[in-house]
């Protein structure tokens, strides 16, 4: 799932607020720097997830017979391939 830059920024902002408010972090870092690092982490995670999704779709497309996009069979194959690729890469869902 793709998120806009604004949504990612808002998510990072809310996470930082929660970490500070709940006293869940105990180190000196400027709030802006922490927010920036969280934003970069979310963006990197989404990029990896997109790569895995694209690879899963490519594997489905290698089948000799046509598997209609979005069909039950397509979704089952997509989920299986996505999970296999994620496991191979060490990506935790």
C-alpha positions in Angstrom: 0.0 0.0 0.0 1.4 3.3 -1.0 1.3 6.3 1.3 1.7 9.9 0.3 4.6 11.9 1.6 2.2 13.9 3.8 0.7 10.7 5.3 4.1 9.3 6.1 5.2 12.6 7.7 2.0 12.7 9.8 2.5 9.1 10.9 6.1 9.9 11.9 4.9 13.0 13.7 2.3 11.1 15.7 4.7 8.3 16.5 7.3 10.8 17.9 4.6 12.5 19.9 3.5 9.2 21.4 7.1 8.1 22.2 7.7 11.4 24.0 4.3 11.6 25.7 4.5 8.0 27.0 8.1 8.4 28.0 9.1 5.4 25.9 12.4 6.8 24.8 15.2 8.0 27.0 17.9 9.8 24.9 18.7 13.2 23.7 17.8 13.8 20.1 16.1 16.7 18.6 12.4 15.8 17.8 12.9 16.9 14.2 15.8 14.5 13.7 13.9 11.6 15.2 10.9 12.4 13.0 13.2 12.5 10.0 14.7 9.1 10.8 11.3 7.5 11.3 10.1 8.9 8.0 13.1 7.5 6.2 12.5 4.1 7.9 8.9 4.0 6.8 9.8 5.0 3.3 12.5 2.3 3.1 10.1 -0.3 4.4 7.4 0.6 1.8 10.1 0.5 -0.9 11.1 -3.0 0.1 7.5 -4.1 0.3 6.9 -2.7 -3.3 9.9 -4.7 -4.6 8.6 -7.9 -3.0 5.1 -7.2 -4.5 6.5 -6.6 -7.9 8.6 -9.7 -7.8 5.5 -11.8 -6.7 3.5 -10.3 -9.7 6.3 -11.1 -12.1 6.3 -14.7 -10.9 2.6 -15.0 -11.5 3.1 -13.6 -15.0 5.6 -16.4 -15.9 2.8 -19.0 -15.8 2.1 -20.4 -19.3 -1.7 -20.0 -18.9 -3.3 -16.7 -18.2 -4.3 -16.1 -14.6 -6.8 -13.1 -14.4 -5.5 -10.3 -12.3 -7.5 -10.1 -9.0 -9.1 -13.6 -9.4 -9.1 -15.9 -6.4 -6.3 -17.9 -7.9 -4.3 -14.8 -8.6 -4.7 -13.6 -5.0 -3.7 -17.0 -3.6 -0.6 -17.2 -5.7 0.3 -13.5 -5.0 0.1 -14.1 -1.2 2.1 -17.3 -1.4 4.8 -15.8 -3.6 4.9 -12.6 -1.5 5.3 -14.6 1.7 8.0 -16.8 0.2 10.0 -13.8 -1.2 9.7 -11.9 2.1 10.9 -14.9 4.0 13.8 -15.4 1.6 14.8 -11.7 2.1 14.3 -11.8 5.9 11.5 -9.2 5.6 9.1 -9.5 8.5 5.5 -8.6 7.9 
